[in-house]
Amino acid sequence: MTEEILYKNRSSIACLSDALKLMNNNVMTIIRRCWPYMLATIILSAITTTVTLNTIINGAIIVNGICVGVLSIVTIIPLGMLIGRVISMLSECTFREATRRAIIVILILVAFGVIIGLAYEAVTYSLGVLAVKNMTILKHLNTIIIILIALLTIVSIAVAIPFVYFSMKYIHGKTTLKNIWKDYRIGMHYFFYILGTVALTAFISLIIGFVFNIPITILTRAAVASSASTLIGDISDLPGNFPVLVFAAALLASIAATLLLIWETLVARYIYGTTEKRLEG
């Protein structure tokens, strides 16, 4: 798998363009060498989505919740292997080492996500308690929650952005966890460049993801409507093969998401390469 020079000063658009060009020029190589990890990621993601939607239909929240949690944890392995394979194909880092480092990065992001989720819950719960004692807060509770959650989201994104540089440098085997704060500060120095590139990448990914998620969105609405009707005594009008339709739609969305992940990984590489080049002056 060949590419242009990694350590090159690229604009945000050039990072996206070069990543897409690299992916297109090596698509068969990527599929041939990554297909086991791609397939495992796609299938596990599709099953997770199917089980999640099944919760709406049968209401088995605890059982399905445990299944989704287990599936999500298991998916980390092929996901890390996929990222590790892509990086090892383009660097001196071995597949085993790149995979180990990719899984560590994913686990750090998961931990960060859990912390943010707990923060959201803490904000919502605290405001609920205060609203009971203060009518002014109760009157404007929804507005206050929206504002605080928006601020928390902005802060979360701001904290996560510099991590893009460290994560790619780490997976490439060019740094260690001991240097995370040093590399994080470098990422902070190039914050707006990384933010602009990530935002543009996310925007394009969201548009493509939206299109490929239309079938699963339609099926989700149908499941919600059916679940609501059963609560008032009606019989579910969902077809017997509904779970199969859900899995097929989830499979389509997962294929798109996996291909986007590879492209996003390549974009992140070029962000790292550009940052290194700019550090050289």
DASULTA-V419841 format. One record per residue. RES is the residue in one letter. D_FIRST is the distance of its C-alpha to the first C-alpha in Angstrom with 2 decimals. Layout:
((RES;D_FIRST) (RES;D_FIRST))
//
This chain:
((M;0.00) (T;3.80) (E;6.90) (E;10.58) (I;12.67) (L;13.02) (Y;16.65) (K;18.10) (N;21.19) (R;20.39) (S;22.97) (S;22.85) (I;22.18) (A;19.41) (C;17.64) (L;17.98) (S;17.15) (D;13.96) (A;12.79) (L;13.80) (K;12.26) (L;8.73) (M;9.58) (N;11.26) (N;8.83) (N;6.34) (V;9.50) (M;9.93) (T;6.87) (I;8.12) (I;11.56) (R;11.30) (R;10.22) (C;12.17) (W;15.10) (P;17.72) (Y;17.46) (M;17.31) (L;20.28) (A;22.24) (T;21.86) (I;22.92) (I;25.85) (L;27.12) (S;27.03) (A;28.87) (I;31.42) (T;32.01) (T;32.72) (T;34.99) (V;36.93) (T;37.33) (L;38.77) (N;40.91) (T;42.58) (I;44.01) (I;45.43) (N;47.03) (G;47.47) (A;46.46) (I;45.08) (I;45.23) (V;43.74) (N;40.98) (G;40.33) (I;39.85) (C;37.50) (V;35.39) (G;35.33) (V;34.26) (L;31.57) (S;30.20) (I;30.10) (V;28.45) (T;25.72) (I;24.68) (I;23.27) (P;20.67) (L;19.96) (G;19.29) (M;17.18) (L;15.01) (I;14.62) (G;14.23) (R;11.38) (V;9.43) (I;10.53) (S;10.04) (M;6.29) (L;6.65) (S;9.94) (E;12.42) (C;14.08) (T;14.38) (F;14.02) (R;17.82) (E;18.53) (A;16.19) (T;17.79) (R;21.22) (R;20.85) (A;19.57) (I;22.60) (I;24.89) (V;23.82) (I;24.45) (L;27.80) (I;28.78) (L;28.16) (V;30.16) (A;32.93) (F;32.98) (G;33.26) (V;36.13) (I;37.92) (I;37.68) (G;38.90) (L;41.83) (A;42.59) (Y;42.81) (E;45.16) (A;47.21) (V;47.70) (T;48.75) (Y;51.06) (S;52.66) (L;53.43) (G;54.90) (V;57.21) (L;58.25) (A;58.87) (V;61.44) (K;63.43) (N;62.93) (M;63.71) (T;62.11) (I;58.71) (L;59.29) (K;60.05) (H;56.80) (L;54.71) (N;52.01) (T;51.58) (I;51.40) (I;48.81) (I;46.59) (I;46.89) (L;46.23) (I;43.23) (A;41.81) (L;42.37) (L;40.81) (T;37.71) (I;37.42) (V;37.87) (S;35.26) (I;32.64) (A;33.68) (V;33.34) (A;29.90) (I;28.21) (P;27.95) (F;26.40) (V;23.10) (Y;22.57) (F;23.64) (S;21.61) (M;18.21) (K;19.47) (Y;20.77) (I;17.76) (H;15.79) (G;18.72) (K;20.25) (T;23.54) (T;25.89) (L;28.16) (K;31.00) (N;29.63) (I;29.17) (W;32.18) (K;31.31) (D;27.83) (Y;29.49) (R;31.91) (I;29.16) (G;27.79) (M;31.38) (H;31.62) (Y;28.84) (F;30.09) (F;30.61) (Y;27.26) (I;25.49) (L;28.10) (G;27.67) (T;23.90) (V;24.28) (A;27.29) (L;25.61) (T;22.66) (A;25.27) (F;27.40) (I;24.82) (S;23.83) (L;27.56) (I;28.24) (I;25.58) (G;26.62) (F;30.24) (V;29.79) (F;28.12) (N;30.71) (I;33.69) (P;34.42) (I;34.47) (T;36.58) (I;39.08) (L;39.33) (T;39.82) (R;42.69) (A;44.21) (A;44.10) (V;45.71) (A;48.40) (S;49.13) (S;49.33) (A;51.73) (S;53.92) (T;54.24) (L;55.59) (I;58.58) (G;59.25) (D;57.42) (I;55.48) (S;51.69) (D;50.76) (L;47.11) (P;46.25) (G;45.82) (N;42.17) (F;41.38) (P;39.14) (V;37.08) (L;36.77) (V;35.76) (F;33.04) (A;31.68) (A;31.72) (A;30.15) (L;27.39) (L;26.64) (A;26.67) (S;24.45) (I;21.73) (A;21.81) (A;21.95) (T;18.93) (L;16.73) (L;18.35) (L;17.66) (I;13.87) (W;14.47) (E;17.07) (T;14.96) (L;12.56) (V;15.88) (A;17.30) (R;14.59) (Y;15.60) (I;19.18) (Y;18.81) (G;17.24) (T;20.05) (T;22.67) (E;21.80) (K;21.99) (R;25.30) (L;26.63) (E;26.35) (G;28.71))
//
